[in-house]
């Protein structure tokens, strides 16, 4: 058995990477950081043409019918480009919410529109029946999908909700607080245990955010490696200094095992239900810590230049910091994993 990506998976990742290379530049990141809405219609249309919105949508609704592993592969590429487009919430969590927790009529209404790129969801978790905080993928959503305290999900037209946008640490990906009238919401009817359906959606989101962090951390590592190979100090490239070599060896040993961890967690969401929750929590926690350390060390490898806007490393640094906290910090995820295993 070969434990690797298939040719189709590698080809899709390459196609997505090529598209983003042309459209997501440092200048484009600066423009979107200034506007703060995290959405570019032109980029979105290109991603729709590639089929990204329908990645997880079953084939009978016009999608590709793929799994969370495939979504994680896409997220890694998006993270490596710091792409300003909705994905984790709008295209992964919302899609799975309809697959695992909606009636056939609700699926018929929304899943084809998700696959066609016609609707985009901001996704959040509410503490009561009227308000939600930290709604992600909040840049220009057409709808909101809010998990209520009882585990059921409410779908609200964005025009029928009050959105209060906040600029997060990642200026290319805003979050919002929202107030909504439950009378104007459509409740997804997860007839068999809505809490379980919600957990599946949240765990998939955690895996995808971990993959996004992996891509961002890999980009920062690659940028730092290229820099130390050409920066001259004391008539030598600084990459030849033993201390610098040790620093990069540390980063490799931290980063490389994460890829297998993310792939396994993505695979487990669809194929190993008994392991899915635990692997999602552990992967989200581990990537949060590793990503933070890689971001710091890669920035420091550039010296003072690493902290300037000129190089733009901060876009990936901030993306990693955002991913680390949303849907559960490492501390929160480890505590939840401990409870799951009966340790607390």
SEZARO-176540 format. One record per residue (C-alpha): y, z, x. Coordinates in pm, 1 decimal, m for minus. Each point is the difference from the previous one (the first is absolute). Layout:
BEGIN
         yy         zz         xx
          Y          Z          X
...
This chain:
BEGIN
         yy         zz         xx
        0.0        0.0        0.0
      344.8      m91.7      127.2
      262.7      266.1      m64.7
      302.5     m226.7        3.0
      225.3     m196.9     m229.1
     m129.1     m319.8     m152.1
      140.7     m338.7       93.5
      173.8      m17.8     m339.0
      164.7      339.1       53.7
      122.9      m95.5      345.5
      129.4     m333.1     m129.5
      193.2      166.1     m281.3
      153.0      252.2      241.0
      104.8     m282.6      233.3
      158.8     m194.5     m286.5
      194.4      305.7     m114.6
      107.4       75.7      357.3
      125.2     m355.9       52.1
      200.4       12.8     m322.5
      164.1      331.2       89.0
       80.6     m108.6      355.4
      224.6     m273.0     m138.3
      169.3      210.1     m268.3
       20.1      362.6      114.5
      227.8        7.8      304.0
      211.3      279.1      148.0
      308.4     m157.2     m158.6
     m174.5       m9.9     m337.9
     m101.6      364.3       36.5
      360.5       93.4       74.1
      123.4     m181.8     m311.2
     m254.6      170.9     m222.5
       68.2      338.6      154.5
      364.3      m47.2     m100.0
      m75.7      m97.8     m359.7
     m273.5      261.9      m29.1
     m186.6     m159.7     m292.4
     m316.5      m90.4      192.9
      m55.1     m328.8     m179.3
       54.5     m362.0      100.3
      m68.1     m259.9     m273.0
      m57.9     m279.2      251.4
     m254.4      200.3      198.0
     m163.9      111.0     m324.3
      m40.6     m359.7     m116.0
     m166.4      m89.1      330.1
     m240.5      293.1      m32.2
      m80.9     m106.9     m355.7
      m79.8     m350.2      127.1
     m234.9      157.4      253.6
     m174.6      193.9     m277.2
       89.1      351.8      117.1
       85.0      144.0     m346.5
     m344.4      m94.5     m132.7
     m193.7      140.5      292.7
     m167.6      278.0     m202.1
       28.3     m158.0     m344.7
     m345.2     m104.0     m131.4
      m66.7     m372.1       m2.0
      m19.0      m20.9     m379.9
      368.5       98.5       m8.4
      105.0     m257.7      257.9
      m29.2      212.0      315.4
     m222.0        0.6      306.2
     m211.4      298.8     m103.7
       m5.5      153.1      347.9
      m19.8      365.9      101.7
      204.6      278.2      153.0
     m117.6      m98.3      349.5
      166.1     m338.1      m49.0
      314.5      173.8     m121.4
       m6.5      218.4      312.3
      m25.3     m310.2      219.1
      304.5     m145.7     m173.6
      186.7      331.0       27.0
      m57.8       12.7      375.5
      162.8     m342.2       35.9
      289.2      100.1     m226.9
       50.4      317.2      202.9
        0.9     m189.4      327.8
      289.8     m209.0     m132.5
      176.4      289.1     m179.1
        5.0     m239.0     m295.1
      247.1       81.1     m277.3
     m220.9      m69.6     m299.0
     m176.2      215.0     m262.5
     m370.7       37.6       69.4
     m164.5      344.5        8.1
      131.3      105.4     m338.5
       61.7     m326.2     m180.6
     m296.6     m209.1      111.8
     m265.1      258.4       87.4
       52.1      318.1     m199.9
      130.0     m166.9     m316.3
     m275.8     m262.0        4.8
     m269.4      264.6       40.2
      160.1      211.5     m272.9
      m59.9     m284.6     m245.0
     m348.9      m70.5      134.3
     m120.1      362.0      m14.7
      212.1      146.9     m277.9
      105.4     m253.4     m261.9
     m142.1     m155.3     m311.5
     m114.4     m361.5       m2.0
      307.6      m97.4     m197.9
      228.6      166.4      256.5
     m183.4     m173.1      282.1
       32.3     m334.2     m176.9
      373.1       56.5      m36.8
       88.7      109.7      352.2
     m259.2     m101.6      259.8
       62.8     m377.0      m26.6
      372.6       66.9       34.1
      m56.5      216.6      307.9
     m210.1     m275.2      159.0
      270.6     m257.0      m74.5
      270.2      219.3      153.7
      185.9       21.2     m331.6
        9.8      380.5      m13.7
       65.2      260.8      266.6
      m61.8      370.4      m41.9
      170.5      304.7      135.1
     m268.6      270.9        9.8
       44.9      375.6      m15.3
     m150.4      330.1     m110.1
      181.1      207.8     m263.4
       18.7      376.0      m25.3
       85.4      m22.7     m371.0
       m1.5     m260.1     m275.9
      357.2     m119.1       57.4
       76.6      m14.7      373.2
     m153.5     m117.3      325.5
      118.7       38.7      357.3
      m63.1     m206.0      312.9
     m102.9     m316.3     m183.0
     m108.7     m248.7      269.3
       41.6     m378.6        8.4
      320.6       60.8     m192.4
      185.4     m307.4      123.1
       59.8     m224.3     m303.3
     m304.7      104.0     m207.1
      m57.2     m160.1     m338.4
     m208.9      297.4     m116.9
      m82.0      356.2       96.2
     m346.6      153.8        5.4
       27.8      377.3      m12.9
     m295.8      237.3       13.9
       48.9      283.3     m247.1
     m119.2      359.9       50.5
     m313.6      m64.3     m207.4
     m106.6     m284.5      231.8
       81.5     m282.8     m238.0
      234.8     m272.4      116.9
      309.1     m107.0     m192.8
      136.7     m352.4       32.4
      372.3      m32.4      m64.1
      220.1     m307.3        5.1
      252.0       59.1      279.3
      281.9      m87.1     m238.8
     m102.4      294.7     m217.5
       16.2      259.5      278.3
      280.9      165.9      190.5
      m47.8      m72.1      369.8
      181.4      203.8      265.0
      m61.0     m177.8      328.7
       m7.9      189.2      328.9
        7.8     m151.4      344.3
     m303.6      139.8      172.8
      m33.7       38.2      374.5
     m142.4     m353.4      m10.5
      308.2     m187.7     m116.6
     m208.4     m308.6      m84.5
     m208.4      194.2     m255.0
      198.5      209.3     m249.1
     m138.6      263.9     m232.4
      135.9      104.6     m337.7
        3.2      287.0     m240.2
      m40.1     m112.7     m357.2
       45.2      138.3     m347.8
     m176.8     m170.5     m287.4
      m67.2       37.4     m369.6
     m375.9       49.8      m54.1
       38.4     m155.8     m345.0
       80.0     m331.6      167.5
     m291.4       20.2      245.7
     m340.3     m164.1      m26.1
     m273.9      246.4       93.5
     m295.5     m144.2      189.4
     m308.9      132.3     m169.8
     m238.5      122.9      268.7
     m255.6      118.5     m252.5
     m242.9      149.0      248.2
      177.6      262.2      216.2
      355.4     m114.1       69.0
       36.4      241.7      293.6
     m285.2     m178.6      180.2
      162.7     m337.7      m63.1
      330.5      131.9      133.0
     m164.9      136.4      312.8
     m160.8     m336.8       72.2
      338.6     m166.5      m21.4
      174.2      259.3      217.1
     m274.3      m12.9      262.7
       18.5     m378.4       20.4
      374.7       32.7       48.0
      m56.7      247.9      282.2
     m236.8     m236.0      179.0
      245.4     m287.4      m30.2
      288.0      212.6      131.7
     m218.9      106.8      292.9
      m70.3     m367.5       72.9
      372.3      m75.0      m20.1
       59.8      277.1      255.0
     m269.7     m146.5      223.7
      172.7     m338.7       m1.5
      339.7      154.0       72.8
     m139.5      213.7      282.4
     m178.6     m299.3      152.3
      325.5     m196.2       m6.2
      185.6      280.2      176.7
     m273.6       25.5      261.7
        3.8     m375.6       62.5
      379.9       m3.5       29.1
       m6.1      288.9      246.8
     m275.6     m162.0      207.6
      195.2     m326.2       22.7
      310.7      194.0      104.9
     m160.8      198.4      283.1
     m151.9     m319.8      138.3
      343.1     m151.6       59.2
      237.1      297.3       54.5
       81.8       36.2      371.4
       77.0      335.8      159.2
       m5.3       78.0      374.2
      m95.9     m365.0       59.5
     m317.3       35.0     m207.7
      m90.7      m57.3     m362.7
      m19.0      341.7     m158.3
     m339.0      m81.8     m147.8
     m143.7       28.9      351.1
       92.0      370.0       24.0
     m297.1      230.4      m44.5
      177.4      229.6     m245.6
       80.5     m295.6     m225.0
     m359.0     m124.9       21.0
     m123.1      342.5     m107.8
      238.7       m0.4     m295.0
     m129.0     m335.5     m120.1
     m360.4      101.2       53.8
       64.8      298.3     m226.3
      146.1     m226.4     m267.7
     m299.1     m235.5       12.2
     m248.9      284.3      m37.0
      195.2      132.3     m299.1
       56.6     m333.4     m169.9
     m321.3     m197.7       39.2
     m237.9      230.0     m196.0
      244.1       m3.5     m291.5
      m83.0     m359.7      m87.6
     m366.2       79.3      m62.9
      104.2      309.2     m193.5
      230.2     m199.9     m228.9
     m259.3     m273.4      m54.2
     m267.3      254.7      m88.1
      230.5      184.0     m239.8
       88.2     m328.3     m170.3
     m366.5      m97.1      m28.3
      m89.9      342.6     m137.1
      243.9      m31.8     m291.7
     m215.5     m273.6     m152.9
     m347.0       51.3      149.2
      m41.5      372.4       74.3
      135.9      201.0     m294.3
     m137.3      329.4      132.8
      202.5      m39.5      320.2
      305.3     m180.3     m135.2
      232.5      295.4      m64.4
      m75.6      186.8      320.8
       35.3     m305.8      223.8
      328.8      m95.6     m168.5
      146.3      347.1       53.9
     m118.7       27.7      359.1
      116.7     m350.2       87.2
      344.3       51.5     m149.9
       37.7      328.7      188.8
     m124.9     m133.1      332.9
      208.5     m317.8       m6.6
      305.5      203.9      m90.7
      m33.2      203.8      318.3
     m109.4     m284.0      227.0
      273.6     m228.2     m131.4
      264.3      263.6       66.7
     m119.6       49.0      358.9
      m25.2     m373.5       72.3
      348.4      m56.1     m142.1
      145.7      269.4      222.9
     m177.6     m107.5      318.4
       68.5     m370.8      m51.4
      368.5       68.6      m59.3
       23.5      220.7      308.9
     m166.8     m271.7      210.5
      311.2     m211.7      m59.3
      223.6      271.9      141.7
      341.7       34.8     m164.0
      m24.8     m357.0     m132.8
     m279.5      104.9     m233.9
      239.1      201.6     m215.1
      256.3     m276.7      m52.0
       38.0     m229.5     m298.8
       m6.4     m298.1      236.3
     m377.7        9.9       46.8
      m73.5       97.7     m359.6
     m294.1      225.4       83.4
      134.0      253.4     m245.6
     m109.6     m216.6     m293.5
     m363.6       58.9       92.9
       66.9      361.5      103.4
      149.9       72.0     m340.9
     m274.5     m189.5     m182.1
     m258.1      222.7      166.7
      203.1      309.8      m90.1
       24.8     m111.8     m364.7
     m373.5      m69.1      m22.4
      m76.8      338.0      152.7
      156.8      189.3     m289.2
      m50.9     m214.0     m309.2
     m315.8       67.7     m208.5
      m62.6      313.0      204.2
       94.3      116.0      347.2
     m278.3       56.4      257.0
       10.2      370.1      m78.8
      m31.0      m61.8     m373.6
     m283.0     m250.5       42.7
     m196.7      232.0      228.4
       43.5      288.3     m241.2
     m124.6     m218.2     m285.9
     m293.5     m117.3      213.9
      m86.9      362.4       76.8
       m4.2       84.5     m372.0
     m215.7     m304.9      m67.2
     m256.4      130.7      249.4
       13.6      355.1     m135.5
      170.6      148.3      304.6
      280.7      164.1     m196.4
